[in-house]
Amino acid sequence: MPAFTSTPLTISWTSTGGTKAYLGVDTTDAQAEPFESVNPDSGSNQDIDYQCYDSHTYTLTVVGSDGSTASKTVTVSNIGDH
């Protein structure tokens, strides 16, 4: 089996009207299962070191002033270390 290569992962976003925002891993509701709280307006998380052979989902959930939520989920796959 080839040597495992850790890959830095950056997730960036822009939103308007949010009062809170959360980044979640392997969830579709980052508010319910947050990895961490993040800036609701815009930001970039560069602290994720992708060290997995498997695919994982990353979700950003933004909470509005009325409590409504909007989420976006992406799936990241490691295709180089199999």
C-alpha positions as CSV (number, residue, x, y, z in Angstrom):
1,M,0.0,0.0,0.0
2,P,1.4,3.5,-0.9
3,A,2.4,5.9,1.9
4,F,-0.5,8.0,3.1
5,T,-0.3,11.7,2.2
6,S,-2.1,14.3,4.4
7,T,-3.7,17.0,2.4
8,P,-4.5,20.5,3.7
9,L,-8.2,21.4,3.1
10,T,-9.5,24.9,2.8
11,I,-13.2,25.7,3.0
12,S,-14.3,29.2,2.1
13,W,-17.8,30.9,2.2
14,T,-19.7,34.1,1.8
15,S,-23.2,34.7,3.2
16,T,-25.3,37.7,4.2
17,G,-27.8,38.2,7.0
18,G,-26.5,35.4,9.3
19,T,-26.1,35.8,13.0
20,K,-24.3,32.5,13.6
21,A,-22.6,29.9,11.5
22,Y,-21.2,26.5,12.1
23,L,-19.0,24.1,10.2
24,G,-19.7,20.4,10.6
25,V,-18.0,17.2,9.5
26,D,-20.1,14.2,8.4
27,T,-23.4,15.9,9.1
28,T,-26.0,17.8,7.1
29,D,-26.8,20.1,10.0
30,A,-23.7,21.8,11.4
31,Q,-25.7,23.7,13.9
32,A,-26.8,20.4,15.6
33,E,-23.4,18.8,15.3
34,P,-20.8,21.5,14.9
35,F,-17.1,20.9,14.3
36,E,-16.6,24.6,15.2
37,S,-18.4,28.0,15.2
38,V,-17.3,30.3,12.3
39,N,-17.9,33.8,11.0
40,P,-21.4,34.0,9.6
41,D,-20.7,36.6,7.0
42,S,-17.7,35.2,5.2
43,G,-14.6,33.3,6.0
44,S,-12.1,30.6,5.3
45,N,-11.2,27.6,7.4
46,Q,-7.6,26.5,6.6
47,D,-7.1,24.4,9.8
48,I,-8.5,21.2,8.4
49,D,-5.8,18.6,7.7
50,Y,-7.5,16.0,5.6
51,Q,-6.0,12.7,6.8
52,C,-8.5,10.1,5.6
53,Y,-8.7,7.4,3.1
54,D,-12.5,7.7,3.0
55,S,-14.8,10.4,1.8
56,H,-16.3,12.9,4.2
57,T,-18.9,15.6,4.0
58,Y,-18.4,19.1,5.2
59,T,-21.4,21.3,5.9
60,L,-21.7,25.0,6.6
61,T,-25.0,26.0,8.3
62,V,-25.8,29.7,8.7
63,V,-28.5,30.8,11.2
64,G,-30.6,33.9,10.4
65,S,-31.8,36.5,12.9
66,D,-35.3,34.8,12.8
67,G,-33.7,31.4,13.6
68,S,-34.0,30.0,10.1
69,T,-31.1,28.1,8.7
70,A,-29.4,27.6,5.4
71,S,-26.9,24.8,4.8
72,K,-24.5,23.8,2.0
73,T,-22.8,20.4,2.0
74,V,-19.8,19.2,0.0
75,T,-18.2,15.8,-0.2
76,V,-14.4,15.5,-0.2
77,S,-12.8,12.3,-1.4
78,N,-9.2,11.1,-1.2
79,I,-8.5,9.6,-4.6
80,G,-4.7,9.6,-4.4
81,D,-3.9,7.2,-1.5
82,H,-5.7,4.0,-2.4
